[in-house]
Amino acid sequence: MSAAEFKRWLSAMNYTGRAAAKALGISAASVVNYQANGAPPSIRAMCRALYPNQMEAIYPWEGRNK
């Protein structure tokens, strides 16, 4: 996903989606900076931020009490 596509996706999200992304610090700039280092956005990092309880069930070492 290119930077422009990601920004378009962010702008297309509804308000609650934007609020969640903002609260999690997931901005187009952070993703673009991450991609500049040659890495794709970390799906696990996004899942950990969005679904901490599920991540704890799947990856016990990534729980809140780490």
CHARMM-style PDB file with segment names, atoms N, HN, CA, C and O in Angstrom:
ATOM      1  N   MET     1       0.851  -1.193   0.000  1.00  0.00      PROA
ATOM      2  CA  MET     1       0.000   0.000   0.000  1.00  0.00      PROA
ATOM      3  C   MET     1       0.886   1.242   0.000  1.00  0.00      PROA
ATOM      4  O   MET     1       1.730   1.430   0.876  1.00  0.00      PROA
ATOM      5  N   SER     2       0.674   2.054  -0.976  1.00  0.00      PROA
ATOM      6  HN  SER     2      -0.011   1.902  -1.688  1.00  0.00      PROA
ATOM      7  CA  SER     2       1.503   3.261  -1.073  1.00  0.00      PROA
ATOM      8  C   SER     2       1.038   4.304  -0.065  1.00  0.00      PROA
ATOM      9  O   SER     2      -0.024   4.172   0.542  1.00  0.00      PROA
ATOM     10  N   ALA     3       1.841   5.329   0.099  1.00  0.00      PROA
ATOM     11  HN  ALA     3       2.704   5.436  -0.395  1.00  0.00      PROA
ATOM     12  CA  ALA     3       1.493   6.400   1.041  1.00  0.00      PROA
ATOM     13  C   ALA     3       0.183   7.065   0.643  1.00  0.00      PROA
ATOM     14  O   ALA     3      -0.665   7.339   1.492  1.00  0.00      PROA
ATOM     15  N   ALA     4       0.020   7.324  -0.661  1.00  0.00      PROA
ATOM     16  HN  ALA     4       0.709   7.102  -1.350  1.00  0.00      PROA
ATOM     17  CA  ALA     4      -1.206   7.979  -1.121  1.00  0.00      PROA
ATOM     18  C   ALA     4      -2.416   7.091  -0.866  1.00  0.00      PROA
ATOM     19  O   ALA     4      -3.470   7.569  -0.446  1.00  0.00      PROA
ATOM     20  N   GLU     5      -2.257   5.798  -1.124  1.00  0.00      PROA
ATOM     21  HN  GLU     5      -1.400   5.410  -1.465  1.00  0.00      PROA
ATOM     22  CA  GLU     5      -3.370   4.871  -0.878  1.00  0.00      PROA
ATOM     23  C   GLU     5      -3.722   4.847   0.603  1.00  0.00      PROA
ATOM     24  O   GLU     5      -4.896   4.828   0.972  1.00  0.00      PROA
ATOM     25  N   PHE     6      -2.692   4.846   1.450  1.00  0.00      PROA
ATOM     26  HN  PHE     6      -1.738   4.861   1.151  1.00  0.00      PROA
ATOM     27  CA  PHE     6      -2.959   4.793   2.886  1.00  0.00      PROA
ATOM     28  C   PHE     6      -3.683   6.053   3.350  1.00  0.00      PROA
ATOM     29  O   PHE     6      -4.612   5.978   4.155  1.00  0.00      PROA
ATOM     30  N   LYS     7      -3.257   7.215   2.841  1.00  0.00      PROA
ATOM     31  HN  LYS     7      -2.503   7.276   2.187  1.00  0.00      PROA
ATOM     32  CA  LYS     7      -3.934   8.462   3.211  1.00  0.00      PROA
ATOM     33  C   LYS     7      -5.374   8.454   2.717  1.00  0.00      PROA
ATOM     34  O   LYS     7      -6.278   8.915   3.413  1.00  0.00      PROA
ATOM     35  N   ARG     8      -5.585   7.921   1.499  1.00  0.00      PROA
ATOM     36  HN  ARG     8      -4.850   7.547   0.934  1.00  0.00      PROA
ATOM     37  CA  ARG     8      -6.942   7.850   0.961  1.00  0.00      PROA
ATOM     38  C   ARG     8      -7.787   6.914   1.823  1.00  0.00      PROA
ATOM     39  O   ARG     8      -8.956   7.192   2.088  1.00  0.00      PROA
ATOM     40  N   TRP     9      -7.181   5.791   2.264  1.00  0.00      PROA
ATOM     41  HN  TRP     9      -6.231   5.565   2.049  1.00  0.00      PROA
ATOM     42  CA  TRP     9      -7.895   4.843   3.117  1.00  0.00      PROA
ATOM     43  C   TRP     9      -8.238   5.491   4.455  1.00  0.00      PROA
ATOM     44  O   TRP     9      -9.341   5.319   4.973  1.00  0.00      PROA
ATOM     45  N   LEU    10      -7.272   6.245   5.014  1.00  0.00      PROA
ATOM     46  HN  LEU    10      -6.375   6.384   4.593  1.00  0.00      PROA
ATOM     47  CA  LEU    10      -7.534   6.923   6.285  1.00  0.00      PROA
ATOM     48  C   LEU    10      -8.684   7.913   6.136  1.00  0.00      PROA
ATOM     49  O   LEU    10      -9.570   7.976   6.988  1.00  0.00      PROA
ATOM     50  N   SER    11      -8.667   8.695   5.037  1.00  0.00      PROA
ATOM     51  HN  SER    11      -7.947   8.644   4.345  1.00  0.00      PROA
ATOM     52  CA  SER    11      -9.701   9.714   4.854  1.00  0.00      PROA
ATOM     53  C   SER    11     -11.053   9.069   4.578  1.00  0.00      PROA
ATOM     54  O   SER    11     -12.092   9.675   4.835  1.00  0.00      PROA
ATOM     55  N   ALA    12     -11.047   7.846   4.058  1.00  0.00      PROA
ATOM     56  HN  ALA    12     -10.202   7.353   3.850  1.00  0.00      PROA
ATOM     57  CA  ALA    12     -12.304   7.161   3.760  1.00  0.00      PROA
ATOM     58  C   ALA    12     -12.896   6.484   4.994  1.00  0.00      PROA
ATOM     59  O   ALA    12     -14.064   6.096   4.993  1.00  0.00      PROA
ATOM     60  N   MET    13     -12.092   6.344   6.041  1.00  0.00      PROA
ATOM     61  HN  MET    13     -11.143   6.659   6.041  1.00  0.00      PROA
ATOM     62  CA  MET    13     -12.586   5.709   7.263  1.00  0.00      PROA
ATOM     63  C   MET    13     -13.637   6.597   7.917  1.00  0.00      PROA
ATOM     64  O   MET    13     -13.619   7.817   7.755  1.00  0.00      PROA
ATOM     65  N   ASN    14     -14.553   5.976   8.658  1.00  0.00      PROA
ATOM     66  HN  ASN    14     -14.568   4.985   8.790  1.00  0.00      PROA
ATOM     67  CA  ASN    14     -15.555   6.770   9.353  1.00  0.00      PROA
ATOM     68  C   ASN    14     -14.914   7.439  10.568  1.00  0.00      PROA
ATOM     69  O   ASN    14     -13.742   7.206  10.867  1.00  0.00      PROA
ATOM     70  N   TYR    15     -15.680   8.262  11.258  1.00  0.00      PROA
ATOM     71  HN  TYR    15     -16.631   8.451  11.015  1.00  0.00      PROA
ATOM     72  CA  TYR    15     -15.110   9.053  12.356  1.00  0.00      PROA
ATOM     73  C   TYR    15     -14.534   8.172  13.452  1.00  0.00      PROA
ATOM     74  O   TYR    15     -13.442   8.439  13.952  1.00  0.00      PROA
ATOM     75  N   THR    16     -15.260   7.123  13.831  1.00  0.00      PROA
ATOM     76  HN  THR    16     -16.148   6.907  13.425  1.00  0.00      PROA
ATOM     77  CA  THR    16     -14.777   6.267  14.916  1.00  0.00      PROA
ATOM     78  C   THR    16     -13.481   5.587  14.504  1.00  0.00      PROA
ATOM     79  O   THR    16     -12.581   5.406  15.324  1.00  0.00      PROA
ATOM     80  N   GLY    17     -13.385   5.210  13.230  1.00  0.00      PROA
ATOM     81  HN  GLY    17     -14.116   5.358  12.563  1.00  0.00      PROA
ATOM     82  CA  GLY    17     -12.153   4.598  12.749  1.00  0.00      PROA
ATOM     83  C   GLY    17     -10.989   5.570  12.830  1.00  0.00      PROA
ATOM     84  O   GLY    17      -9.891   5.204  13.249  1.00  0.00      PROA
ATOM     85  N   ARG    18     -11.237   6.829  12.421  1.00  0.00      PROA
ATOM     86  HN  ARG    18     -12.129   7.127  12.081  1.00  0.00      PROA
ATOM     87  CA  ARG    18     -10.174   7.830  12.496  1.00  0.00      PROA
ATOM     88  C   ARG    18      -9.798   8.090  13.943  1.00  0.00      PROA
ATOM     89  O   ARG    18      -8.618   8.236  14.262  1.00  0.00      PROA
ATOM     90  N   ALA    19     -10.801   8.150  14.833  1.00  0.00      PROA
ATOM     91  HN  ALA    19     -11.760   8.031  14.575  1.00  0.00      PROA
ATOM     92  CA  ALA    19     -10.521   8.401  16.242  1.00  0.00      PROA
ATOM     93  C   ALA    19      -9.679   7.270  16.820  1.00  0.00      PROA
ATOM     94  O   ALA    19      -8.756   7.509  17.599  1.00  0.00      PROA
ATOM     95  N   ALA    20     -10.002   6.034  16.435  1.00  0.00      PROA
ATOM     96  HN  ALA    20     -10.752   5.840  15.802  1.00  0.00      PROA
ATOM     97  CA  ALA    20      -9.235   4.890  16.940  1.00  0.00      PROA
ATOM     98  C   ALA    20      -7.804   4.947  16.423  1.00  0.00      PROA
ATOM     99  O   ALA    20      -6.857   4.724  17.177  1.00  0.00      PROA
ATOM    100  N   ALA    21      -7.646   5.247  15.131  1.00  0.00      PROA
ATOM    101  HN  ALA    21      -8.416   5.429  14.518  1.00  0.00      PROA
ATOM    102  CA  ALA    21      -6.306   5.324  14.565  1.00  0.00      PROA
ATOM    103  C   ALA    21      -5.511   6.442  15.228  1.00  0.00      PROA
ATOM    104  O   ALA    21      -4.318   6.296  15.491  1.00  0.00      PROA
ATOM    105  N   LYS    22      -6.186   7.562  15.497  1.00  0.00      PROA
ATOM    106  HN  LYS    22      -7.155   7.681  15.283  1.00  0.00      PROA
ATOM    107  CA  LYS    22      -5.510   8.694  16.133  1.00  0.00      PROA
ATOM    108  C   LYS    22      -5.092   8.320  17.549  1.00  0.00      PROA
ATOM    109  O   LYS    22      -3.980   8.629  17.976  1.00  0.00      PROA
ATOM    110  N   ALA    23      -5.992   7.652  18.280  1.00  0.00      PROA
ATOM    111  HN  ALA    23      -6.896   7.401  17.934  1.00  0.00      PROA
ATOM    112  CA  ALA    23      -5.693   7.265  19.654  1.00  0.00      PROA
ATOM    113  C   ALA    23      -4.533   6.277  19.698  1.00  0.00      PROA
ATOM    114  O   ALA    23      -3.738   6.276  20.638  1.00  0.00      PROA
ATOM    115  N   LEU    24      -4.446   5.435  18.667  1.00  0.00      PROA
ATOM    116  HN  LEU    24      -5.092   5.435  17.904  1.00  0.00      PROA
ATOM    117  CA  LEU    24      -3.377   4.435  18.637  1.00  0.00      PROA
ATOM    118  C   LEU    24      -2.088   5.010  18.064  1.00  0.00      PROA
ATOM    119  O   LEU    24      -1.053   4.344  18.054  1.00  0.00      PROA
ATOM    120  N   GLY    25      -2.156   6.255  17.586  1.00  0.00      PROA
ATOM    121  HN  GLY    25      -2.997   6.796  17.594  1.00  0.00      PROA
ATOM    122  CA  GLY    25      -0.962   6.858  17.016  1.00  0.00      PROA
ATOM    123  C   GLY    25      -0.624   6.298  15.650  1.00  0.00      PROA
ATOM    124  O   GLY    25       0.512   6.419  15.191  1.00  0.00      PROA
ATOM    125  N   ILE    26      -1.611   5.680  14.988  1.00  0.00      PROA
ATOM    126  HN  ILE    26      -2.534   5.582  15.361  1.00  0.00      PROA
ATOM    127  CA  ILE    26      -1.376   5.153  13.640  1.00  0.00      PROA
ATOM    128  C   ILE    26      -1.717   6.263  12.655  1.00  0.00      PROA
ATOM    129  O   ILE    26      -2.885   6.458  12.321  1.00  0.00      PROA
ATOM    130  N   SER    27      -0.715   6.982  12.194  1.00  0.00      PROA
ATOM    131  HN  SER    27       0.234   6.823  12.467  1.00  0.00      PROA
ATOM    132  CA  SER    27      -0.946   8.060  11.240  1.00  0.00      PROA
ATOM    133  C   SER    27      -0.279   7.715   9.923  1.00  0.00      PROA
ATOM    134  O   SER    27       0.592   6.848   9.859  1.00  0.00      PROA
ATOM    135  N   ALA    28      -0.698   8.403   8.879  1.00  0.00      PROA
ATOM    136  HN  ALA    28      -1.405   9.108   8.932  1.00  0.00      PROA
ATOM    137  CA  ALA    28      -0.082   8.162   7.576  1.00  0.00      PROA
ATOM    138  C   ALA    28       1.415   8.429   7.650  1.00  0.00      PROA
ATOM    139  O   ALA    28       2.211   7.712   7.043  1.00  0.00      PROA
ATOM    140  N   ALA    29       1.794   9.461   8.393  1.00  0.00      PROA
ATOM    141  HN  ALA    29       1.148  10.044   8.886  1.00  0.00      PROA
ATOM    142  CA  ALA    29       3.219   9.811   8.492  1.00  0.00      PROA
ATOM    143  C   ALA    29       4.016   8.688   9.136  1.00  0.00      PROA
ATOM    144  O   ALA    29       5.103   8.350   8.666  1.00  0.00      PROA
ATOM    145  N   SER    30       3.484   8.103  10.213  1.00  0.00      PROA
ATOM    146  HN  SER    30       2.601   8.377  10.595  1.00  0.00      PROA
ATOM    147  CA  SER    30       4.234   7.046  10.896  1.00  0.00      PROA
ATOM    148  C   SER    30       4.386   5.828   9.995  1.00  0.00      PROA
ATOM    149  O   SER    30       5.441   5.193   9.984  1.00  0.00      PROA
ATOM    150  N   VAL    31       3.345   5.498   9.243  1.00  0.00      PROA
ATOM    151  HN  VAL    31       2.488   6.014   9.252  1.00  0.00      PROA
ATOM    152  CA  VAL    31       3.429   4.341   8.354  1.00  0.00      PROA
ATOM    153  C   VAL    31       4.395   4.624   7.211  1.00  0.00      PROA
ATOM    154  O   VAL    31       5.174   3.754   6.823  1.00  0.00      PROA
ATOM    155  N   VAL    32       4.345   5.842   6.672  1.00  0.00      PROA
ATOM    156  HN  VAL    32       3.711   6.549   6.987  1.00  0.00      PROA
ATOM    157  CA  VAL    32       5.247   6.196   5.576  1.00  0.00      PROA
ATOM    158  C   VAL    32       6.690   6.161   6.065  1.00  0.00      PROA
ATOM    159  O   VAL    32       7.569   5.661   5.363  1.00  0.00      PROA
ATOM    160  N   ASN    33       6.943   6.690   7.267  1.00  0.00      PROA
ATOM    161  HN  ASN    33       6.229   7.097   7.837  1.00  0.00      PROA
ATOM    162  CA  ASN    33       8.302   6.660   7.809  1.00  0.00      PROA
ATOM    163  C   ASN    33       8.757   5.224   8.004  1.00  0.00      PROA
ATOM    164  O   ASN    33       9.914   4.894   7.746  1.00  0.00      PROA
ATOM    165  N   TYR    34       7.845   4.366   8.460  1.00  0.00      PROA
ATOM    166  HN  TYR    34       6.905   4.634   8.670  1.00  0.00      PROA
ATOM    167  CA  TYR    34       8.188   2.962   8.673  1.00  0.00      PROA
ATOM    168  C   TYR    34       8.497   2.300   7.334  1.00  0.00      PROA
ATOM    169  O   TYR    34       9.448   1.525   7.226  1.00  0.00      PROA
ATOM    170  N   GLN    35       7.697   2.603   6.317  1.00  0.00      PROA
ATOM    171  HN  GLN    35       6.924   3.233   6.404  1.00  0.00      PROA
ATOM    172  CA  GLN    35       7.921   2.005   5.005  1.00  0.00      PROA
ATOM    173  C   GLN    35       9.200   2.535   4.372  1.00  0.00      PROA
ATOM    174  O   GLN    35       9.815   1.846   3.558  1.00  0.00      PROA
ATOM    175  N   ALA    36       9.612   3.754   4.734  1.00  0.00      PROA
ATOM    176  HN  ALA    36       9.112   4.314   5.395  1.00  0.00      PROA
ATOM    177  CA  ALA    36      10.838   4.316   4.176  1.00  0.00      PROA
ATOM    178  C   ALA    36      12.030   3.460   4.567  1.00  0.00      PROA
ATOM    179  O   ALA    36      13.040   3.442   3.863  1.00  0.00      PROA
ATOM    180  N   ASN    37      11.921   2.747   5.688  1.00  0.00      PROA
ATOM    181  HN  ASN    37      11.100   2.762   6.260  1.00  0.00      PROA
ATOM    182  CA  ASN    37      12.992   1.856   6.127  1.00  0.00      PROA
ATOM    183  C   ASN    37      12.890   0.490   5.457  1.00  0.00      PROA
ATOM    184  O   ASN    37      13.647  -0.421   5.792  1.00  0.00      PROA
ATOM    185  N   GLY    38      11.960   0.339   4.516  1.00  0.00      PROA
ATOM    186  HN  GLY    38      11.344   1.079   4.244  1.00  0.00      PROA
ATOM    187  CA  GLY    38      11.853  -0.894   3.764  1.00  0.00      PROA
ATOM    188  C   GLY    38      11.015  -1.961   4.431  1.00  0.00      PROA
ATOM    189  O   GLY    38      11.102  -3.134   4.066  1.00  0.00      PROA
ATOM    190  N   ALA    39      10.199  -1.575   5.411  1.00  0.00      PROA
ATOM    191  HN  ALA    39      10.128  -0.622   5.708  1.00  0.00      PROA
ATOM    192  CA  ALA    39       9.379  -2.561   6.113  1.00  0.00      PROA
ATOM    193  C   ALA    39       7.904  -2.247   5.897  1.00  0.00      PROA
ATOM    194  O   ALA    39       7.524  -1.076   5.860  1.00  0.00      PROA
ATOM    195  N   PRO    40       7.066  -3.273   5.754  1.00  0.00      PROA
ATOM    196  CA  PRO    40       5.628  -3.041   5.651  1.00  0.00      PROA
ATOM    197  C   PRO    40       5.068  -2.711   7.034  1.00  0.00      PROA
ATOM    198  O   PRO    40       5.726  -2.987   8.037  1.00  0.00      PROA
ATOM    199  N   PRO    41       3.869  -2.128   7.114  1.00  0.00      PROA
ATOM    200  CA  PRO    41       3.276  -1.873   8.427  1.00  0.00      PROA
ATOM    201  C   PRO    41       3.144  -3.177   9.200  1.00  0.00      PROA
ATOM    202  O   PRO    41       2.792  -4.208   8.627  1.00  0.00      PROA
ATOM    203  N   SER    42       3.422  -3.136  10.487  1.00  0.00      PROA
ATOM    204  HN  SER    42       3.708  -2.298  10.952  1.00  0.00      PROA
ATOM    205  CA  SER    42       3.369  -4.344  11.298  1.00  0.00      PROA
ATOM    206  C   SER    42       1.926  -4.688  11.627  1.00  0.00      PROA
ATOM    207  O   SER    42       1.276  -4.006  12.419  1.00  0.00      PROA
ATOM    208  N   ILE    43       1.435  -5.754  11.010  1.00  0.00      PROA
ATOM    209  HN  ILE    43       1.963  -6.308  10.366  1.00  0.00      PROA
ATOM    210  CA  ILE    43       0.068  -6.188  11.284  1.00  0.00      PROA
ATOM    211  C   ILE    43      -0.056  -6.579  12.753  1.00  0.00      PROA
ATOM    212  O   ILE    43      -1.056  -6.272  13.403  1.00  0.00      PROA
ATOM    213  N   ARG    44       0.972  -7.261  13.274  1.00  0.00      PROA
ATOM    214  HN  ARG    44       1.784  -7.510  12.746  1.00  0.00      PROA
ATOM    215  CA  ARG    44       0.901  -7.702  14.662  1.00  0.00      PROA
ATOM    216  C   ARG    44       0.848  -6.503  15.603  1.00  0.00      PROA
ATOM    217  O   ARG    44       0.140  -6.537  16.610  1.00  0.00      PROA
ATOM    218  N   ALA    45       1.600  -5.435  15.282  1.00  0.00      PROA
ATOM    219  HN  ALA    45       2.175  -5.408  14.464  1.00  0.00      PROA
ATOM    220  CA  ALA    45       1.580  -4.249  16.138  1.00  0.00      PROA
ATOM    221  C   ALA    45       0.195  -3.603  16.128  1.00  0.00      PROA
ATOM    222  O   ALA    45      -0.304  -3.179  17.170  1.00  0.00      PROA
ATOM    223  N   MET    46      -0.424  -3.531  14.943  1.00  0.00      PROA
ATOM    224  HN  MET    46      -0.018  -3.876  14.097  1.00  0.00      PROA
ATOM    225  CA  MET    46      -1.764  -2.951  14.867  1.00  0.00      PROA
ATOM    226  C   MET    46      -2.762  -3.824  15.622  1.00  0.00      PROA
ATOM    227  O   MET    46      -3.628  -3.312  16.331  1.00  0.00      PROA
ATOM    228  N   CYS    47      -2.640  -5.154  15.469  1.00  0.00      PROA
ATOM    229  HN  CYS    47      -1.937  -5.570  14.894  1.00  0.00      PROA
ATOM    230  CA  CYS    47      -3.553  -6.058  16.159  1.00  0.00      PROA
ATOM    231  C   CYS    47      -3.345  -5.970  17.667  1.00  0.00      PROA
ATOM    232  O   CYS    47      -4.303  -6.033  18.438  1.00  0.00      PROA
ATOM    233  N   ARG    48      -2.086  -5.824  18.083  1.00  0.00      PROA
ATOM    234  HN  ARG    48      -1.308  -5.773  17.457  1.00  0.00      PROA
ATOM    235  CA  ARG    48      -1.803  -5.735  19.515  1.00  0.00      PROA
ATOM    236  C   ARG    48      -2.454  -4.487  20.099  1.00  0.00      PROA
ATOM    237  O   ARG    48      -2.962  -4.512  21.220  1.00  0.00      PROA
ATOM    238  N   ALA    49      -2.437  -3.387  19.330  1.00  0.00      PROA
ATOM    239  HN  ALA    49      -2.025  -3.367  18.420  1.00  0.00      PROA
ATOM    240  CA  ALA    49      -3.026  -2.139  19.807  1.00  0.00      PROA
ATOM    241  C   ALA    49      -4.550  -2.199  19.769  1.00  0.00      PROA
ATOM    242  O   ALA    49      -5.220  -1.691  20.669  1.00  0.00      PROA
ATOM    243  N   LEU    50      -5.097  -2.826  18.716  1.00  0.00      PROA
ATOM    244  HN  LEU    50      -4.552  -3.238  17.986  1.00  0.00      PROA
ATOM    245  CA  LEU    50      -6.543  -2.856  18.554  1.00  0.00      PROA
ATOM    246  C   LEU    50      -7.202  -3.925  19.420  1.00  0.00      PROA
ATOM    247  O   LEU    50      -8.264  -3.693  19.997  1.00  0.00      PROA
ATOM    248  N   TYR    51      -6.565  -5.104  19.511  1.00  0.00      PROA
ATOM    249  HN  TYR    51      -5.702  -5.292  19.042  1.00  0.00      PROA
ATOM    250  CA  TYR    51      -7.176  -6.235  20.199  1.00  0.00      PROA
ATOM    251  C   TYR    51      -6.218  -6.839  21.225  1.00  0.00      PROA
ATOM    252  O   TYR    51      -5.760  -7.967  21.046  1.00  0.00      PROA
ATOM    253  N   PRO    52      -5.905  -6.097  22.310  1.00  0.00      PROA
ATOM    254  CA  PRO    52      -4.928  -6.617  23.281  1.00  0.00      PROA
ATOM    255  C   PRO    52      -5.359  -7.935  23.905  1.00  0.00      PROA
ATOM    256  O   PRO    52      -4.521  -8.799  24.164  1.00  0.00      PROA
ATOM    257  N   ASN    53      -6.673  -8.104  24.155  1.00  0.00      PROA
ATOM    258  HN  ASN    53      -7.353  -7.403  23.946  1.00  0.00      PROA
ATOM    259  CA  ASN    53      -7.125  -9.338  24.800  1.00  0.00      PROA
ATOM    260  C   ASN    53      -6.956 -10.535  23.874  1.00  0.00      PROA
ATOM    261  O   ASN    53      -6.517 -11.601  24.305  1.00  0.00      PROA
ATOM    262  N   GLN    54      -7.304 -10.361  22.598  1.00  0.00      PROA
ATOM    263  HN  GLN    54      -7.661  -9.495  22.247  1.00  0.00      PROA
ATOM    264  CA  GLN    54      -7.139 -11.453  21.654  1.00  0.00      PROA
ATOM    265  C   GLN    54      -5.666 -11.770  21.451  1.00  0.00      PROA
ATOM    266  O   GLN    54      -5.289 -12.936  21.329  1.00  0.00      PROA
ATOM    267  N   MET    55      -4.829 -10.728  21.416  1.00  0.00      PROA
ATOM    268  HN  MET    55      -5.136  -9.781  21.516  1.00  0.00      PROA
ATOM    269  CA  MET    55      -3.401 -10.956  21.236  1.00  0.00      PROA
ATOM    270  C   MET    55      -2.856 -11.740  22.418  1.00  0.00      PROA
ATOM    271  O   MET    55      -1.978 -12.587  22.258  1.00  0.00      PROA
ATOM    272  N   GLU    56      -3.382 -11.455  23.610  1.00  0.00      PROA
ATOM    273  HN  GLU    56      -4.096 -10.767  23.740  1.00  0.00      PROA
ATOM    274  CA  GLU    56      -2.924 -12.174  24.796  1.00  0.00      PROA
ATOM    275  C   GLU    56      -3.302 -13.645  24.696  1.00  0.00      PROA
ATOM    276  O   GLU    56      -2.562 -14.519  25.149  1.00  0.00      PROA
ATOM    277  N   ALA    57      -4.469 -13.912  24.094  1.00  0.00      PROA
ATOM    278  HN  ALA    57      -5.070 -13.203  23.726  1.00  0.00      PROA
ATOM    279  CA  ALA    57      -4.904 -15.298  23.945  1.00  0.00      PROA
ATOM    280  C   ALA    57      -4.038 -16.031  22.921  1.00  0.00      PROA
ATOM    281  O   ALA    57      -3.724 -17.210  23.086  1.00  0.00      PROA
ATOM    282  N   ILE    58      -3.654 -15.310  21.852  1.00  0.00      PROA
ATOM    283  HN  ILE    58      -3.908 -14.352  21.718  1.00  0.00      PROA
ATOM    284  CA  ILE    58      -2.869 -15.949  20.791  1.00  0.00      PROA
ATOM    285  C   ILE    58      -1.389 -15.966  21.140  1.00  0.00      PROA
ATOM    286  O   ILE    58      -0.704 -16.970  20.944  1.00  0.00      PROA
ATOM    287  N   TYR    59      -0.899 -14.829  21.667  1.00  0.00      PROA
ATOM    288  HN  TYR    59      -1.455 -14.014  21.826  1.00  0.00      PROA
ATOM    289  CA  TYR    59       0.520 -14.709  22.038  1.00  0.00      PROA
ATOM    290  C   TYR    59       0.588 -14.348  23.524  1.00  0.00      PROA
ATOM    291  O   TYR    59       0.616 -13.165  23.864  1.00  0.00      PROA
ATOM    292  N   PRO    60       0.617 -15.340  24.412  1.00  0.00      PROA
ATOM    293  CA  PRO    60       0.556 -15.054  25.863  1.00  0.00      PROA
ATOM    294  C   PRO    60       1.649 -14.105  26.326  1.00  0.00      PROA
ATOM    295  O   PRO    60       1.448 -13.363  27.287  1.00  0.00      PROA
ATOM    296  N   TRP    61       2.809 -14.112  25.662  1.00  0.00      PROA
ATOM    297  HN  TRP    61       2.973 -14.715  24.881  1.00  0.00      PROA
ATOM    298  CA  TRP    61       3.909 -13.254  26.106  1.00  0.00      PROA
ATOM    299  C   TRP    61       3.702 -11.800  25.687  1.00  0.00      PROA
ATOM    300  O   TRP    61       4.512 -10.937  26.026  1.00  0.00      PROA
ATOM    301  N   GLU    62       2.620 -11.523  24.950  1.00  0.00      PROA
ATOM    302  HN  GLU    62       1.962 -12.224  24.675  1.00  0.00      PROA
ATOM    303  CA  GLU    62       2.363 -10.147  24.532  1.00  0.00      PROA
ATOM    304  C   GLU    62       1.163  -9.563  25.274  1.00  0.00      PROA
ATOM    305  O   GLU    62       0.485  -8.677  24.754  1.00  0.00      PROA
ATOM    306  N   GLY    63       0.902 -10.047  26.464  1.00  0.00      PROA
ATOM    307  HN  GLY    63       1.453 -10.767  26.886  1.00  0.00      PROA
ATOM    308  CA  GLY    63      -0.226  -9.553  27.234  1.00  0.00      PROA
ATOM    309  C   GLY    63       0.036  -8.182  27.819  1.00  0.00      PROA
ATOM    310  O   GLY    63       1.132  -7.636  27.696  1.00  0.00      PROA
ATOM    311  N   ARG    64      -1.005  -7.622  28.470  1.00  0.00      PROA
ATOM    312  HN  ARG    64      -1.896  -8.066  28.570  1.00  0.00      PROA
ATOM    313  CA  ARG    64      -0.892  -6.280  29.048  1.00  0.00      PROA
ATOM    314  C   ARG    64       0.148  -6.237  30.162  1.00  0.00      PROA
ATOM    315  O   ARG    64       0.795  -5.210  30.368  1.00  0.00      PROA
ATOM    316  N   ASN    65       0.311  -7.345  30.882  1.00  0.00      PROA
ATOM    317  HN  ASN    65      -0.214  -8.179  30.715  1.00  0.00      PROA
ATOM    318  CA  ASN    65       1.171  -7.342  32.070  1.00  0.00      PROA
ATOM    319  C   ASN    65       2.614  -7.668  31.741  1.00  0.00      PROA
ATOM    320  O   ASN    65       3.370  -8.127  32.597  1.00  0.00      PROA
ATOM    321  N   LYS    66       2.994  -7.425  30.475  1.00  0.00      PROA
ATOM    322  HN  LYS    66       2.380  -7.052  29.780  1.00  0.00      PROA
ATOM    323  CA  LYS    66       4.345  -7.785  30.043  1.00  0.00      PROA
ATOM    324  C   LYS    66       5.378  -6.983  30.832  1.00  0.00      PROA
ATOM    325  OT1 LYS    66       6.579  -7.142  30.615  1.00  0.00      PROA
TER     326      LYS     66
END
